[in-house]
Amino acid sequence: MIDEQNNSARRMILQKMMQKGEISRAALSAITGLSRSTVTEVVQSLLDAGILHERPGAYEEQRRGRPAIRLALCASYGYFVGVGLSEVRSTMLVSDLRGRTLAECDLPPVTTPEEVVAQVGRAIKPLTRAAKIASGSILGLGLAIPGIVDHGSGLCRFSAAFGWRDVPIVDLLRRRLGLPVFASNDADAVAVGQRLFGAARTMENFASILLGRTIGCSHYIGGRLYRGHAGSAGEIGHMTLDPHGAPCRCGKRGCLDTVAGGLAIREKAQAAGCAVEQMSELERLAADGHRTAADLLRAAGEGLGLAIAALVQINNPETVLLADLEGFGNGLFYAATRQTIENNILPRLLPSTQIVFQPVEYGFLACGAASVAAQAFLMEGNGK
């Protein structure tokens, strides 16, 4: 019981450290509700371990006397490798204990588990050299996979992108690397990264949506990632919008992926004579008055907006964060999505729900993957 209380206090303190950057013991006690003696005990154990360090402080607000000693995470305590797998571009990076990227590289195209293990194994030493860190200082590796991943067992249950079924990818990488390895669905990894080091550090309830070739989604509820009963919560891309619509590679028809996924939009554009490779090109055509381009983007945005409106009605998140890998830009697609959300949620939810679009690169997936390993080490006590 005492150990669990100490672990809970440790998690609370580390979470606030990541949110605030630097903070005093007194402020930690005030915002966590923990007693000063508990804060002192836990902080001292983290200082002794080298995870935290003390920094000369400034005067606290509305406080006189000596400057408070502030605490901060020791960025160089250890490092995490993140691998973001994608059909388009797979990336790998090293980040420090504060989530800052030190070095990054692209991986050659991979499809089989054996290729993933081989490419990661070959890339890790050059990557650590580029980051100017010792390979022995790596605390863990996170892997973000497009598909259904059993986070607890490390099995990739299914990935349509790579044709994987029940692949023990974590065990394969652990045996090759000799490191703690943690795998996650790519959308879940992005949400973890947002919570630990990104735009959602101070949010307890938010939804994170990944706009790519297909659409992924994850939910934080009460400050915790909600994975669902079988680990498949957030499959918004397979929400049925039209039972008689286009076939989806999941086997159903009319899924959101077939309406608003980047792959589906490009295929429809090319079939209609719009020879575009990038969403930015389609947006430019729409802005120039091209009716087909405008119709495609508007229909995709409306489909996504309806799905998000349903999500907002069900979970009532503070914010919906949309990570845009496709490069739509602030054009018709964004406008149609936002307008449809506003038209289809309860009026009382409008002022309390933020909709935030974030243009991101594929390295964002690797950042999320590294955050999964960081969370396992900091919050769950897993790792070396």
PyMOL commands that set and color helices and strands:
alter all, ss='L'
color gray80, all
select helices_A, chain A and resi 2-20+25-32+36-49+75-77+113-131+135-137+169-177+186-197+236-238+256-260+262-271+279-287+291-315+332-343+347-349+363-378
alter helices_A, ss='H'
color red, helices_A
select strands_A, chain A and resi 22-24+52-55+70-73+79-84+90-95+101-107+138-145+148-150+155-159+164-167+181-185+206-211+215-221+224-226+319-324+354-359
alter strands_A, ss='S'
color yellow, strands_A
deselect
rebuild
show_as cartoon
